[in-house]
Amino acid sequence: MNATMNHPVKTEILSANELLEHWQGHRRLTRKAILAFPEKELFEFSVGGMRPFFELVMEMATLAVPAIEGVATGTWPAVDHTGGAKRPKTKEELLDFWDEVTEEMNAKWPAIDPARFAKVEMAFGQYEGTNLSTVLYLIDNEIHHRGQGYVYLRALGIEPPYFWER
């Protein structure tokens, strides 16, 4: 079929595995941002009433696996942004938690049938869209919150990691 304004030819831009690698590249950069924070400021420092970076990181970390489960199964589990009983209390524990989430994401991702990315669902009972748009939202959300962390680091006189070092 020829591409026209009425009937465009669809072309795959990224495979599911390439999409995960793109997301994990952002996660590697966010991990570097966590490492750049002094311990106390990671948990306490904020600018303009925004949440400390620790809280932003917990949001990113606690959404990732439930989102992959939702995309894979159509069942969207409840999310506890606090981390519950596994809530980190130190920077080292936060990094360990981040790494556990990364491993769990990698383990659960292959269960996603690529056709599920086009399915429209109500993610977490409140965000309607394709499952692909949900994954892209989570990546965008991480970039946004990491940007807040970069502002905090600069306010603390710390050079953040270069954004291209993913």
Contacts in CASP RR format, 6 or more apart in sequence:
PFRMAT RR
TARGET T0000
AUTHOR 0000-0000-0000
METHOD contacts of the structure
MODEL  1
MNATMNHPVKTEILSANELLEHWQGHRRLTRKAILAFPEKELFEFSVGGM
RPFFELVMEMATLAVPAIEGVATGTWPAVDHTGGAKRPKTKEELLDFWDE
VTEEMNAKWPAIDPARFAKVEMAFGQYEGTNLSTVLYLIDNEIHHRGQGY
VYLRALGIEPPYFWER
1 7 0 8 1.000
1 9 0 8 1.000
2 9 0 8 1.000
3 9 0 8 1.000
14 22 0 8 1.000
15 114 0 8 1.000
16 109 0 8 1.000
16 112 0 8 1.000
16 114 0 8 1.000
16 117 0 8 1.000
17 109 0 8 1.000
19 135 0 8 1.000
20 105 0 8 1.000
20 106 0 8 1.000
20 109 0 8 1.000
22 139 0 8 1.000
23 105 0 8 1.000
23 135 0 8 1.000
23 138 0 8 1.000
23 139 0 8 1.000
23 142 0 8 1.000
24 102 0 8 1.000
24 105 0 8 1.000
24 106 0 8 1.000
25 166 0 8 1.000
26 139 0 8 1.000
26 142 0 8 1.000
26 143 0 8 1.000
26 146 0 8 1.000
26 166 0 8 1.000
27 64 0 8 1.000
27 98 0 8 1.000
27 102 0 8 1.000
27 142 0 8 1.000
28 166 0 8 1.000
29 146 0 8 1.000
29 161 0 8 1.000
29 163 0 8 1.000
29 165 0 8 1.000
29 166 0 8 1.000
30 57 0 8 1.000
30 60 0 8 1.000
30 98 0 8 1.000
30 142 0 8 1.000
30 146 0 8 1.000
31 95 0 8 1.000
31 98 0 8 1.000
31 99 0 8 1.000
32 161 0 8 1.000
32 165 0 8 1.000
33 53 0 8 1.000
33 146 0 8 1.000
33 149 0 8 1.000
33 150 0 8 1.000
33 153 0 8 1.000
33 160 0 8 1.000
33 161 0 8 1.000
34 42 0 8 1.000
34 53 0 8 1.000
34 57 0 8 1.000
34 91 0 8 1.000
34 94 0 8 1.000
34 95 0 8 1.000
34 98 0 8 1.000
35 95 0 8 1.000
36 153 0 8 1.000
36 158 0 8 1.000
36 159 0 8 1.000
36 160 0 8 1.000
36 161 0 8 1.000
37 45 0 8 1.000
37 53 0 8 1.000
37 91 0 8 1.000
37 152 0 8 1.000
37 153 0 8 1.000
37 156 0 8 1.000
37 158 0 8 1.000
38 156 0 8 1.000
38 158 0 8 1.000
39 90 0 8 1.000
39 91 0 8 1.000
41 52 0 8 1.000
41 53 0 8 1.000
41 152 0 8 1.000
41 156 0 8 1.000
42 52 0 8 1.000
42 53 0 8 1.000
42 54 0 8 1.000
42 91 0 8 1.000
42 94 0 8 1.000
43 52 0 8 1.000
43 54 0 8 1.000
44 52 0 8 1.000
45 52 0 8 1.000
45 53 0 8 1.000
45 152 0 8 1.000
45 155 0 8 1.000
45 156 0 8 1.000
46 52 0 8 1.000
46 152 0 8 1.000
47 151 0 8 1.000
47 152 0 8 1.000
47 155 0 8 1.000
50 148 0 8 1.000
52 152 0 8 1.000
53 145 0 8 1.000
53 148 0 8 1.000
53 149 0 8 1.000
53 152 0 8 1.000
54 88 0 8 1.000
54 94 0 8 1.000
55 81 0 8 1.000
56 145 0 8 1.000
56 148 0 8 1.000
56 149 0 8 1.000
57 94 0 8 1.000
57 98 0 8 1.000
57 145 0 8 1.000
58 81 0 8 1.000
58 82 0 8 1.000
58 83 0 8 1.000
58 87 0 8 1.000
58 88 0 8 1.000
59 81 0 8 1.000
59 141 0 8 1.000
59 145 0 8 1.000
60 138 0 8 1.000
60 141 0 8 1.000
60 142 0 8 1.000
60 145 0 8 1.000
61 83 0 8 1.000
61 97 0 8 1.000
61 98 0 8 1.000
61 101 0 8 1.000
62 79 0 8 1.000
62 80 0 8 1.000
62 81 0 8 1.000
62 82 0 8 1.000
62 83 0 8 1.000
63 79 0 8 1.000
63 81 0 8 1.000
63 138 0 8 1.000
63 141 0 8 1.000
64 101 0 8 1.000
64 105 0 8 1.000
64 138 0 8 1.000
65 101 0 8 1.000
65 104 0 8 1.000
65 105 0 8 1.000
65 108 0 8 1.000
66 76 0 8 1.000
66 77 0 8 1.000
66 78 0 8 1.000
66 79 0 8 1.000
66 124 0 8 1.000
67 123 0 8 1.000
67 124 0 8 1.000
67 134 0 8 1.000
67 135 0 8 1.000
67 138 0 8 1.000
68 105 0 8 1.000
68 108 0 8 1.000
68 109 0 8 1.000
68 111 0 8 1.000
68 112 0 8 1.000
69 75 0 8 1.000
69 76 0 8 1.000
69 77 0 8 1.000
69 108 0 8 1.000
70 76 0 8 1.000
70 77 0 8 1.000
70 121 0 8 1.000
70 123 0 8 1.000
70 131 0 8 1.000
71 112 0 8 1.000
71 116 0 8 1.000
71 117 0 8 1.000
71 131 0 8 1.000
71 134 0 8 1.000
71 135 0 8 1.000
72 108 0 8 1.000
72 111 0 8 1.000
72 112 0 8 1.000
72 113 0 8 1.000
72 116 0 8 1.000
73 111 0 8 1.000
74 116 0 8 1.000
74 119 0 8 1.000
74 121 0 8 1.000
76 121 0 8 1.000
76 122 0 8 1.000
76 123 0 8 1.000
76 124 0 8 1.000
76 125 0 8 1.000
78 124 0 8 1.000
79 124 0 8 1.000
83 97 0 8 1.000
86 97 0 8 1.000
88 94 0 8 1.000
88 96 0 8 1.000
88 97 0 8 1.000
116 131 0 8 1.000
117 130 0 8 1.000
117 131 0 8 1.000
117 132 0 8 1.000
117 135 0 8 1.000
118 130 0 8 1.000
118 131 0 8 1.000
118 132 0 8 1.000
119 130 0 8 1.000
119 131 0 8 1.000
120 128 0 8 1.000
120 129 0 8 1.000
120 130 0 8 1.000
121 128 0 8 1.000
121 129 0 8 1.000
121 130 0 8 1.000
121 131 0 8 1.000
121 134 0 8 1.000
122 128 0 8 1.000
122 129 0 8 1.000
123 129 0 8 1.000
123 131 0 8 1.000
123 134 0 8 1.000
127 134 0 8 1.000
127 137 0 8 1.000
149 160 0 8 1.000
150 160 0 8 1.000
153 159 0 8 1.000
153 160 0 8 1.000
154 160 0 8 1.000
END
